[in-house]
Amino acid sequence: MIRRFFSQAWLSFKAHTAAFQLDEFLLFETAYPLLTLIFYCVLAGYSFQTTELTHWVVGNSFLLCVNTCVFSLGGGFCAERYNGRIRSIMVAPSSKLAFILEQGFFQILIAAITVFIGFFAGSLIFGVDFTGINIGLLLLVIIIAMFSASGFGLMLSSLGLLTDGMHLVLNLASYVLMIFCGANFPVSQLPRAGQVISRLLPLTRSIEAADMLFEAMPNMPFFTWLLIGEILIGVIFFLVAFAVVKSAERIAIRRASLELF
């Protein structure tokens, strides 16, 4: 069972990246997101007249996962529809939850590596000092954040079974993350409704937890609760994705059609 899971996860990852050569894949996953990080950090420096860009480097490093977790994972079921596999997936007797987890496994690892590269680039370009923080805890925060963000992406992907407007959905989701997760705008400065939205999104708690690691005396109990909250929100996203897929499966059987929109 475990061997089959990893085999299917690897095949799913290869299906998403088969069109790219290695250099194209590396450029797409690193160069474009890093240019985005540099842009927002430089913009923040000029806007706030500061050279202390640690918070923006931390926040925008986490946002480097958007390409992988929102656009790559989020378009998963649409891609399966275009490739003609959606019928086999929906009628197969295999577990839909296992299929969803397989879709996200290697994407979590790729996204985590991309975020770590963002932190490394931030330390080189903007002089962010990582010498005084616990690297093990930072890696833990990154992995948990990518788990949550991948769940969010898979939840968006499941919506591809219900609508043909996924380009709008994915682009809207990416900007909602950018605005409300606290990477570029402090959550405390958002309107009350915006603060509620931020708590329903991935990355918000992870960015706050990562920021705490740069403090001289971080509040570790609160840090722990932030990570627990991030894990829970990620689990909820995975379960919502599973529920949508199962509902779509039942509707498809009842209507004898895979076109649910």
N, C-alpha and C positions, 0 to 999 in steps of 0.2 A: 504493500500500500504506500509506504513512504517513498520507495524507489519510483513507483508510478507517479506520485505527486511531483517529485523533482523532475522526472522526465517530461511530464506534460507542461510543467512550469517553464522548462528550458525551451521546449518546442514553441510555446506561446511567445516567449521573449524573442526567439529567432524569427517568428512570423512578423513581429512588429519591426524588426531591424534588418530583415533580409534585403531590403531595397538599398541599404546604405553600405558603402565600403567603410573600412575601419576609420580612415581619416575623415570621411564625411560624418560618420557617427560621432567621433570625438569632437569635431568642430560644432556640430549641432548641439551636443550635450554640454559643452563647456564654453566655447568661444562666444556664442550668441548670448547665453545667460550672463557671462562675465562682463560683457559690454553693457548689459542692462544694469548690473550691479554698480559698475563704475559710473554710469550715467546718473543713477539716483543718489549715489554717495556724493558725487561732485555737486549735483543740484542741491542737496541738503547742506553741504558746506557753504555754498554761496548764499542760500536762502537764510540760514541761521547764523551766518558769519562766524563759523567755528571750524577748527581743525580737529576737534575731538569727535570722530565719526564712528566710534565703536558701536553705538546702538544701530546706526544705519547699515554698517557692515554686517552685523549680526542678523538684523531683520531681512535684508536683501539677500544674504547668503541662503537663508531658509527659502526665500521666494524663488531661488534657482530651480527648485523642484517643479515649478509650474509646467515647464515643457513636458516633463516626464509624467507627473502625477495627474495633471489636468488634461493636457492635450493628447498625449499618447494613450494613457489609460482611458481617459474620458471618451475617446472616439473608438473604443474597442468593439462594441457591439455594432456600431455603424460599419466599421471595417469588415466585420464578419458577415454583415448583410451584403456588402458590395462584393465580397469574395465568394459568396454562395454557401457559406458554412452555417448560417444561422438556423436553417432547417434541421441540420444534423445535431446542432447544439441543443435546440429546444426539445426535440423528440427523443434524445438519447436518455437511457435510464440512469445514467451516472448522476452523482450528486451535483446540483447546481452551486451549492456552497463551495465544494471543492474546486469547481471550475473558476469561481470568482477568486478564490485564494490563489490559485495557480496563476491567474492573470497578473496578480500584484506582486508575487514573490520577488522576482529578479528586478522588477521596476523599483521596489523599495531599496534594494542594494545600489542600483545605479543612481537613484536620486540622492541617497546618503553620501555616495562618493562625490557627486556634483556639489552638494552643500559643503562638504569638507574642503573641496578645492576652492570654493568661494571664500571660506574662512582663511585659507592659506594665501589666496590672492589679496584679500583685504589686509592681511598682516604685512605683505610686501609693498603694496601700493599706497595704503593709507596709514601705515605705521601702527596698526592695532597690536597691542602687546598681549600675547597669549601665555607668557611665561609664568604668570602668577595664578593661572586657573587650573582646575582639575580636568585634564584632557579626557580621562575616563568618563567623568560625568558629562562632559560636553558630547562625547561620542554617544552616550546613552540618550541624551536629549535629542540628538540628530536622528537616531534610529527610531525612537518613539514618534518624533515629528513626521518622519517619512511613512511610518505605518499609518498614522492618522490621515496624512495627505493622500496616500494611496487608496485608503478607504473612501475618501471624498471623491477621488477620481473614478473609482469603480461605481460609486453611487450615481455619478453623472453619466457614466457609461451605460448603466441600466436604463436610463431615460431614453437612450437611443432606440429602445424597443417601443417607446410610446410616442415619439415625435420625430419628424424629419428635419427639425430646426436645430440640430446639434451645434452647428457653427455659432449660432447666436448664444446658445446655452453655455458653451465652453468659453467663449470670449467674455461673456458676462461674468461667469464664475471666476475667471482669472483676475478681472478688475475688482470684483468684490473682495477677493483675497488681498489684493494689493492695497486696497483702501482700508479695510476693516480689521486686518489681522495684527496691526500695530507695528508693521515693519517700517513704514514711512510717516505715519501719523500716530501719535500717542493715543491709546485707547481712551484714556481719561479725558481727552479733548474732544472726543466724538459726542454727538447728541446721545441722549439716553437710549433711544431706539438703536442707534449705531453701536453702542456698547453691548446691547443685548445680542445684536447680530454677530458681533465679534466673538462672543462666548459660544456661539453655535458653530463656529468655523474651526478647521484645523489650523495649526501653527500659532495661533494667538497665545496659548499657554506655553508652548515650546519656546517662542521668542522671549517671553517674559522670564522663563526659567533660565535660558541662556544668558540673558542680560544680568540675572542675579549672580551668575558665576564670576562676573567681573567686579562684583562688589567686594570690599575688604572683609565684611562679615555677613555672608549670605544667610538668609533665614531658611535653614534646611527643612524644617517641618513644612513650611509653605511651599518650598521648592518641590518636596515630595508630593504634596497634594496637586501641584500643577501638572506633574508628570502622570499621576493617576487619572486626573481629569482628561489629559490628552489621550491616554490609552482608552478610556471609556468612550470618548467622542469618536475615536477611530473604530472601536468595536460597533458602535451604533451605526456608523456609515456602512460598514460591511454588512450588518444585518439588514439595513434598509435596502441595500443593493440586492441581497438575497431575496428579500420579500418582494421587491419589484419584479425580479426575474421569475419567481414562482407564480406571481399573479399573472404576468404576461404569458407564462406557460399554460395556465389554466384557461385564460381567455382565448389563446390560440387554439387549444383543443376544442373549446365550446363553439368557436366561430369557424373552425377548420380553415383558419387563415393566419399567416404570420404578420400581415399588415394591420397593425392595431391602431394606426392613426389615419 
